[in-house]
C-alpha cells in the first residue's frame, strides 16, 4: 500500500491500455496521467527542481519562474506548494481554463502573455516576459524546460526503463515532441539497449521542430515555434506530423470507448495509428506514450462549439490521420548510419541547472 507525504512521491508507472480493440492495430498506450499533477510533466518538473536544489541554485527565498502551455505549469505548481516556493507560470491564451485554475488553486501566480511572434507562435512573447522577470528580480530562478538537461534525464531514468521492463521485445516507440525531453530521454536510453528500437517522434502540423512550416496551433502540449534546443535528430528514426483536426477526432474516438485522454495523447495515438497502417506487420511490438488525461480539455477538445468554430462540424468524427512527409533536409539520420552514442547520460554533453535569466532558447534558433 503506497503511503506518501508529498504529492510528487507518487506516480503510476506500469499502466498500459491495449488499443487493438479500438484501433484494429496492435498498440499499447503507456498512461502517464495518473499522478497528482495529472501528466508526464511531473517527472521533468521533479528532476529539474531537485537538480537546482542540489547545485544550490534554488534556495528557500527563490521564486520559481517557468514558461509553460499548461501541464508543466501544473506540475511545478504542485511541487512549489509542497516545498514552500513561490511560483510564477508564464503562459498564453491556448492554456486551458481548467489548467490555469488548477495552478492558481495550488497558490501559483499565472501570467498570460498577449503578443505573438511573426509566425503565429506565443513562445517568443512568453520567453521575453520570463527574461524580463529574471532581469528585474534576482530571486527568480528560471528552470527552462526547453534547455535544461534534467528534462530528458528524468525520462532516461524513469520512463524508458519502465517501458523496457514491461516490453523486453519492444520494436517501435511513439513519443510526442514538445520540448523533446521525453523524446530525447527515451531515445538515448534505447540507443544503448539490447535490441534496436525504432524511435518515431509525433508532432503537430504547424510545429517547426522537424522542419515543417510554421502555422497556427490551438491545442497546447506538443509542437514548438522554434527548433527545440534539446532535440538531437540523430536519435530519431522518423517523425510523423498530425493535423489538429485528426487529434480531436482521435480523442473523441477514444472517449467513445470510455477513455478520456488529452490533446497530446490524441496526437500521439493518431500519429502512431497512421504509421502502423503503413508499416505495421504481424508480431510487431509497439508502444506509445500518453502524456495526459482529458479533464483539462473539456472546454476545448471536447467542447462541440469550440471544435466546430475552429475545425468544422465533422471534426470530432474524423478517423483519418494526416501525415506530411518531412523535407529530406530535415530527416534524421537513418538508423543504419547513425553514429554510436554512449549509453549513460553522464557521458553526454549537457548544461548545468538553470540560474536566473539563463538557459532560455534563442528565438532565432
C-alpha positions as CSV (number, residue, x, y, z in Angstrom):
1,X,0.0,0.0,0.0
2,X,1.6,3.3,-1.1
3,X,1.8,5.9,1.7
4,X,3.2,9.3,0.7
5,X,3.8,12.6,2.5
6,X,4.4,14.8,-0.6
7,X,2.4,14.6,-3.8
8,X,5.4,14.2,-6.2
9,X,6.3,11.0,-4.4
10,X,3.6,9.0,-6.3
11,X,3.4,8.2,-10.0
12,X,1.7,5.2,-11.7
13,X,4.4,3.8,-13.9
14,X,3.0,0.4,-15.1
15,X,-0.4,1.1,-16.5
16,X,-1.0,0.4,-20.3
17,X,-4.1,0.4,-22.4
18,X,-4.3,-2.2,-25.2
19,X,-5.7,-0.2,-28.2
20,X,-6.2,-3.1,-30.6
21,X,-10.0,-3.4,-29.9
22,X,-10.4,0.3,-30.7
23,X,-7.9,0.9,-33.5
24,X,-7.6,-2.5,-35.1
25,X,-3.8,-2.2,-34.6
26,X,-1.5,-3.7,-32.1
27,X,-0.5,-0.7,-29.9
28,X,0.0,-0.4,-26.2
29,X,-0.5,3.0,-24.7
30,X,1.5,3.9,-21.6
31,X,-0.7,6.1,-19.4
32,X,1.3,8.9,-17.7
33,X,-1.6,10.9,-16.3
34,X,-2.2,9.0,-13.1
35,X,-0.4,11.2,-10.6
36,X,-1.3,14.4,-8.6
37,X,-0.1,16.6,-11.4
38,X,-2.1,14.7,-14.0
39,X,0.6,14.4,-16.6
40,X,4.1,13.1,-17.6
41,X,5.4,16.6,-16.9
42,X,5.6,15.7,-13.2
43,X,8.8,13.7,-13.9
44,X,10.6,16.6,-15.6
45,X,9.4,19.1,-13.0
46,X,10.7,17.0,-10.1
47,X,14.0,16.3,-11.7
48,X,14.7,19.9,-12.6
49,X,13.7,21.2,-9.2
50,X,15.9,18.5,-7.5
51,X,18.9,19.3,-9.7
52,X,18.6,23.1,-9.0
53,X,18.4,22.4,-5.2
54,X,21.4,20.1,-5.3
55,X,23.5,22.7,-7.0
56,X,22.4,25.5,-4.7
57,X,20.7,27.5,-7.4
58,X,17.3,27.1,-5.7
59,X,17.1,28.3,-2.1
60,X,14.1,28.9,0.2
61,X,14.0,32.5,-0.8
62,X,13.9,31.8,-4.6
63,X,11.0,32.4,-6.9
64,X,10.5,29.7,-9.5
65,X,9.7,31.1,-13.0
66,X,8.8,29.0,-16.0
67,X,7.2,29.3,-19.4
68,X,4.6,26.6,-20.0
69,X,1.5,25.9,-22.1
70,X,-0.1,24.1,-19.2
71,X,1.0,20.7,-17.9
72,X,4.5,21.6,-16.7
73,X,3.0,24.6,-15.0
74,X,0.6,22.4,-13.0
75,X,3.4,20.0,-12.0
76,X,5.7,22.9,-10.9
77,X,2.7,24.5,-9.0
78,X,2.2,21.3,-7.1
79,X,5.9,20.9,-6.3
80,X,6.3,24.5,-5.3
81,X,3.3,24.3,-3.0
82,X,4.7,21.1,-1.4
83,X,8.2,22.7,-0.9
84,X,7.1,26.2,0.0
85,X,8.4,28.0,-3.1
86,X,6.6,30.9,-4.8
87,X,6.0,30.0,-8.5
88,X,5.1,32.2,-11.4
89,X,3.9,30.5,-14.6
90,X,4.1,32.4,-17.8
91,X,1.6,31.0,-20.3
92,X,-0.7,32.2,-23.2
93,X,-4.2,32.1,-24.4
94,X,-4.0,28.5,-25.5
95,X,-3.7,27.3,-21.9
96,X,-6.9,25.6,-20.9
97,X,-9.0,27.4,-18.3
98,X,-9.1,24.4,-16.1
99,X,-5.3,24.3,-16.1
100,X,-5.0,27.9,-15.2
101,X,-7.5,27.5,-12.3
102,X,-5.6,24.4,-11.1
103,X,-2.3,26.4,-10.9
104,X,-4.0,29.3,-9.1
105,X,-5.7,26.8,-6.7
106,X,-2.2,25.5,-5.8
107,X,-1.1,29.0,-5.0
108,X,0.8,29.9,-8.1
109,X,0.7,33.2,-10.0
110,X,-0.3,32.8,-13.6
111,X,0.6,35.5,-16.2
112,X,-0.9,35.3,-19.7
113,X,1.1,37.0,-22.5
114,X,-0.9,38.6,-25.3
115,X,1.7,39.1,-28.0
116,X,2.5,36.6,-30.7
117,X,5.6,36.0,-32.9
118,X,5.5,36.8,-36.6
119,X,4.9,33.0,-37.3
120,X,1.9,33.0,-35.1
121,X,3.5,31.4,-32.1
122,X,3.4,32.6,-28.5
123,X,6.7,31.2,-27.2
124,X,8.8,34.2,-28.0
125,X,6.5,36.5,-26.1
126,X,6.5,34.1,-23.1
127,X,10.2,33.9,-23.1
128,X,10.6,37.7,-23.3
129,X,8.5,38.1,-20.2
130,X,10.4,35.4,-18.3
131,X,13.7,37.2,-19.2
132,X,12.3,40.5,-18.0
133,X,11.3,38.9,-14.7
134,X,14.7,37.4,-14.2
135,X,16.4,40.7,-15.1
136,X,14.4,42.7,-12.6
137,X,14.3,40.3,-9.6
138,X,17.4,38.4,-8.6
139,X,15.3,35.9,-6.6
140,X,13.9,34.5,-9.8
141,X,15.1,31.0,-10.9
142,X,14.2,30.0,-14.4
143,X,14.5,26.2,-14.8
144,X,13.9,26.4,-18.6
145,X,12.4,23.2,-19.6
146,X,13.5,23.9,-23.2
147,X,17.2,23.7,-22.5
148,X,17.6,22.0,-19.1
149,X,19.2,18.5,-19.5
150,X,17.4,17.4,-16.3
151,X,14.3,17.4,-18.5
152,X,15.4,14.5,-20.7
153,X,17.4,12.8,-17.9
154,X,14.1,12.4,-16.0
155,X,12.8,10.1,-18.7
156,X,16.2,8.3,-19.2
157,X,16.0,7.3,-15.6
158,X,12.3,6.5,-15.2
159,X,10.0,6.4,-18.3
160,X,12.3,4.4,-20.7
161,X,13.4,1.8,-18.1
162,X,9.8,1.2,-17.2
163,X,8.9,0.6,-20.8
164,X,11.9,-1.7,-21.3
165,X,10.9,-3.7,-18.2
166,X,7.4,-4.2,-19.4
167,X,8.2,-4.8,-23.1
168,X,11.5,-6.6,-23.5
169,X,10.7,-7.3,-27.1
170,X,9.8,-3.7,-28.0
171,X,10.2,-2.8,-31.7
172,X,8.7,0.7,-32.1
173,X,8.2,3.5,-29.6
174,X,6.0,6.5,-30.5
175,X,6.7,9.7,-28.5
176,X,5.1,13.1,-28.7
177,X,7.5,16.0,-29.4
178,X,7.2,19.2,-27.4
179,X,10.3,20.4,-25.6
180,X,11.5,16.9,-26.7
181,X,12.6,16.0,-23.1
182,X,10.6,12.7,-23.1
183,X,11.7,12.0,-26.7
184,X,15.4,12.5,-26.1
185,X,15.5,10.7,-22.7
186,X,13.8,7.6,-24.1
187,X,15.7,7.7,-27.4
188,X,19.0,7.9,-25.6
189,X,18.1,5.1,-23.3
190,X,17.0,2.7,-26.1
191,X,20.1,3.6,-28.2
192,X,22.1,1.5,-25.8
193,X,19.6,-1.3,-25.3
194,X,20.0,-5.0,-26.1
195,X,17.9,-4.7,-29.3
196,X,17.2,-2.0,-31.8
197,X,14.1,0.1,-31.2
198,X,12.7,2.4,-33.8
199,X,12.0,5.8,-32.3
200,X,9.1,7.6,-34.0
201,X,8.5,11.2,-33.0
202,X,5.0,12.5,-33.3
203,X,4.4,16.2,-33.8
204,X,1.7,18.7,-34.7
205,X,1.3,20.2,-38.2
206,X,2.3,23.8,-37.7
207,X,5.3,23.0,-35.5
208,X,8.8,23.7,-36.8
209,X,10.6,21.1,-34.7
210,X,11.3,18.8,-37.6
211,X,11.5,21.3,-40.5
212,X,7.8,21.9,-41.1
213,X,6.3,25.2,-42.0
214,X,5.0,27.3,-39.0
215,X,1.2,27.6,-38.7
216,X,-1.4,28.2,-36.2
217,X,-1.7,25.6,-33.4
218,X,-4.5,25.8,-30.9
219,X,-4.1,22.7,-28.8
220,X,-1.4,23.1,-26.2
221,X,1.2,20.5,-25.3
222,X,3.1,19.3,-28.5
223,X,4.9,21.4,-31.1
224,X,7.3,24.3,-31.0
225,X,7.5,27.6,-32.8
226,X,11.4,27.4,-32.6
227,X,13.6,24.3,-33.0
228,X,13.8,22.6,-29.6
229,X,17.3,23.2,-28.2
230,X,17.2,19.7,-26.6
231,X,16.5,17.9,-29.9
232,X,19.2,15.8,-31.4
233,X,17.9,14.4,-34.7
234,X,20.5,11.6,-34.8
235,X,18.5,9.7,-32.1
236,X,15.2,9.9,-34.0
237,X,14.4,7.5,-36.8
238,X,11.3,9.2,-38.2
239,X,8.8,12.0,-37.5
240,X,5.1,11.9,-38.1
241,X,3.1,15.1,-38.3
242,X,-0.6,15.2,-37.3
243,X,-3.3,17.7,-38.2
244,X,-5.1,19.1,-35.1
245,X,-8.4,18.0,-36.6
246,X,-7.2,14.4,-36.5
247,X,-6.0,14.9,-33.0
248,X,-9.5,15.9,-32.0
249,X,-11.1,13.0,-34.0
250,X,-8.8,10.5,-32.2
251,X,-9.6,12.0,-28.8
252,X,-13.3,11.6,-29.4
253,X,-12.9,8.1,-30.8
254,X,-11.1,7.0,-27.6
255,X,-13.7,8.8,-25.4
256,X,-16.5,6.9,-27.2
257,X,-14.9,3.8,-25.7
258,X,-14.6,5.3,-22.2
259,X,-11.0,6.6,-22.3
260,X,-10.9,10.3,-21.9
261,X,-7.4,11.4,-22.9
262,X,-5.8,14.9,-23.5
263,X,-4.9,16.6,-26.7
264,X,-1.2,15.5,-26.6
265,X,-2.3,11.9,-26.3
266,X,-4.8,12.2,-29.2
267,X,-1.9,13.5,-31.3
268,X,0.4,10.6,-30.4
269,X,-2.2,7.9,-30.9
270,X,-3.3,9.5,-34.3
271,X,0.3,9.6,-35.5
272,X,1.1,6.0,-34.2
273,X,-2.1,4.7,-36.0
274,X,-1.1,6.3,-39.2
275,X,2.5,4.9,-39.0
276,X,1.2,1.4,-38.2
277,X,-1.2,1.5,-41.2
278,X,1.8,1.9,-43.4
279,X,4.5,-0.1,-41.7
280,X,2.7,-2.5,-39.2
281,X,3.3,-6.2,-39.5
282,X,2.2,-9.2,-37.5
283,X,4.2,-9.6,-34.3
284,X,5.4,-6.0,-34.2
285,X,5.5,-4.8,-30.6
286,X,4.5,-1.1,-30.5
287,X,4.2,1.3,-27.5
288,X,3.0,4.9,-27.5
289,X,3.3,7.3,-24.6
290,X,0.1,9.1,-23.4
291,X,1.3,12.3,-21.7
292,X,-2.0,13.3,-20.2
293,X,-5.7,12.8,-19.4
294,X,-8.6,14.7,-20.8
295,X,-10.4,16.5,-18.0
296,X,-8.5,19.7,-18.7
297,X,-9.7,19.7,-22.3
298,X,-13.4,19.6,-21.6
299,X,-13.8,23.3,-22.7
300,X,-11.7,22.8,-25.9
301,X,-11.1,19.4,-27.5
302,X,-14.4,18.0,-26.0
303,X,-16.5,21.2,-26.4
304,X,-18.5,21.0,-29.7
305,X,-18.8,24.7,-30.2
306,X,-15.0,25.3,-29.8
307,X,-14.2,22.4,-32.2
308,X,-16.7,23.3,-34.9
309,X,-15.7,27.0,-34.8
310,X,-12.1,26.2,-35.4
311,X,-12.1,23.0,-37.4
312,X,-15.6,22.3,-38.8
313,X,-18.6,20.4,-37.7
314,X,-17.4,16.9,-38.7
315,X,-14.0,17.1,-36.9
316,X,-15.0,15.0,-33.8
317,X,-16.0,12.1,-36.0
318,X,-12.8,12.1,-38.2
319,X,-10.9,8.8,-38.3
320,X,-8.2,10.0,-40.7
321,X,-4.7,10.8,-39.6
322,X,-2.9,13.2,-41.8
323,X,0.9,12.6,-42.2
324,X,3.1,15.1,-44.0
325,X,6.5,13.8,-45.1
326,X,9.4,15.8,-43.8
327,X,11.7,17.5,-46.2
328,X,14.8,15.5,-46.9
329,X,17.0,18.1,-45.3
330,X,15.0,17.8,-42.0
331,X,15.0,14.0,-41.8
332,X,17.0,12.4,-39.0
333,X,20.0,10.2,-40.0
334,X,18.8,6.7,-40.9
335,X,19.2,4.1,-38.2
336,X,21.8,2.1,-40.0
337,X,24.1,5.1,-40.4
338,X,23.8,6.7,-37.0
339,X,27.0,7.2,-35.1
340,X,27.3,5.2,-31.9
341,X,26.3,7.1,-28.7
342,X,27.2,6.5,-25.1
343,X,24.5,4.7,-23.1
344,X,25.0,6.7,-19.9
345,X,23.7,10.2,-19.5
346,X,26.8,11.3,-17.6
347,X,28.9,10.9,-20.8
348,X,26.6,13.1,-22.8
349,X,27.1,16.9,-23.1
350,X,24.7,19.0,-21.0
351,X,24.3,22.3,-19.3
352,X,24.2,23.0,-15.5
353,X,20.8,23.6,-13.9
354,X,19.3,27.0,-14.9
355,X,20.1,30.2,-13.0
356,X,18.2,33.4,-13.1
357,X,17.9,34.6,-16.7
358,X,19.9,31.8,-18.2
359,X,19.2,28.9,-20.5
360,X,16.3,30.3,-22.5
361,X,16.2,29.2,-26.1
362,X,17.1,31.9,-28.6
363,X,14.0,32.9,-30.7
364,X,16.1,32.8,-33.8
365,X,17.3,29.3,-33.2
